[in-house]
Amino acid sequence: MNISEITANSRNVEIEATVIEKDDSREINTRHGATRISNAKIEDATGSIKLVLWGDETEKIKQGDRIKIENGFVKEWNGELQLSVGLYGKLTVL
């Protein structure tokens, strides 16, 4: 799958991309307790998308890394598509 093919509510997203930006992680409170969150921007030859990182994922990648996401999902937030790995997905640094 290419980034240009991703739409709101896409499921089972499998993609390889390069991390072009990564924000520092910050702690937030959720209904499940405190956790860390960070945003990154990834791109492939067809476009870019925001990647939302949760918990241990926030420290797993850095700018310039090539990554693979398996079984990811997409939501739209404030008019912007956001890709997440979620509980059942996998994020691998290549």
HELIX and SHEET records of a PDB file:
HELIX    1   1 ILE A    3  GLU A    5  5                                   3    
HELIX    2   2 GLY A   55  GLU A   59  5                                   5    
SHEET    1   A 6 ARG A  26  THR A  30  0                                        
SHEET    2   A 6 GLY A  33  ASP A  44 -1                                        
SHEET    3   A 6 VAL A  13  LYS A  22 -1                                        
SHEET    4   A 6 ARG A  66  TRP A  77 -1                                        
SHEET    5   A 6 GLU A  80  SER A  84 -1                                        
SHEET    6   A 6 GLY A  47  TRP A  54  1                                        
SHEET    1   B 5 ARG A  26  THR A  30  0                                        
SHEET    2   B 5 GLY A  33  ASP A  44 -1                                        
SHEET    3   B 5 VAL A  13  LYS A  22 -1                                        
SHEET    4   B 5 ARG A  66  TRP A  77 -1                                        
SHEET    5   B 5 LYS A  90  VAL A  93 -1                                        
END                                                                             
